[in-house]
Amino acid sequence: MSEQKQMPKRFVILISGRGSNMQAIVNMAKNREDIEIAAVISHKPNSAGTAWAAEQGVATAELLHKDYPVREEYDAALRDLVLSYQPDYVILAGFMRILTPVFIEPFANRLVNIHPSLLPSFTGLDTHERALAEGVKVHGCTVHFVTPILDVGPIIAQGIVPVVVGDDADTLAARVLKVEHQIYPAVVDYLSRDLLSVNEQQLVEYKEDVKTLFVSDCLLAR
């Protein structure tokens, strides 16, 4: 008897704008039979990211937050929309809204975010400006599972870049973004292969040896 083919893992990606991390994930998944990008959803109208995703043949939707005066009402509508695509995982790729437990709890250990700092340092906004103000020598990004506490979920993988003399927030952000485009598709690959789980201590465990630290080439060259 032939072995039954496993169904591809379904991912819904939430974005706000151009969605460059979303694009990196979609491009990685194009030749993968075990990954299906079920939908790309934006909370803003006419986003460049949803236009690009549609050109790639990915289903897209817009659910505008301005139509919902109460945050929890929006999150309930977004939850129901996302659930309609039957995702295995939900990926936040530059989704610039703080989500409430109304949305987060139904996707426990299935909701993933990328944050532009080396968590637990610099949670919240303006991470690059704050990193420069503190004089750190390295900076980076963190992919983590989302919990109701902002930017505190179990860490899956991190990327590191150098902070260079003369950097401003824009140059540092651009350097971090290059690493983001490596680390996020890699994590989606791990999820598609069931390589990750969260233990009782709320730490990520790996079923095989995978790359969890992504170091910028310009840091290695120093």
C-alpha positions, 0 to 999 in steps of 0.5 A: 500500500502506498503511503498517504500523501500529507496535506499541505500546511495552510498559512494565512498572512496578515499585513498592513502595507507592502508586506515585504516579509509576506513576499519573501514567504510567498516566494519561498513557498511557490515550489513547495507542495507542503505549503499553501498560502491560503490568504493574505489579509490587510486591515488597510484599503488598497495595500500594495501587499495584497495587490502583489499577492493577488498577482501571484495567484494568492487569495486576498481580503481586506478587513478595514479596522476603521469600520469597527469602533471597538477593537474587540469587535474588529478582532472578532471579525478578523478571527472569523475571517481568518478561520474561514480559510482553515489555517494551520498557522497565522503569520503576522508580517508587518501587521501593525495592530495590537491584537486582543485575546479575542483574536489571539486565544483561538490561535494559541501556538499557531500565531507567529510574529516577527519583531524588529529587535532582539527580544526581550530587549526593545519591545513595542515601537521605535525599536531601531531608534531606541537601540541607537539611543542605548548604544547597543553594538548588535541589533536584530529581529525575533520570530516568536509565537504570539501571546496576549502579552505584547512581544513576550511569546516563546522565541522561535529564532533570531537574526543579528546585525551589527550597529555601524558607526554613523547608522540612523534608524533607516539604515539600521532598519534596512539592515535588519530587514535583510535578515528578516527576509531570511529568517521568516521563510525559514520559520515557515518551513519549520512549521510546515514540517512540524518541527516546532512545539511549545513546552510547559515552560513556554519554551520552543522545542525543536524535533531536529537540529534547525538553524535558529540564529541568523547572523548578518554577513556584514557581522561575520565579515567584521 
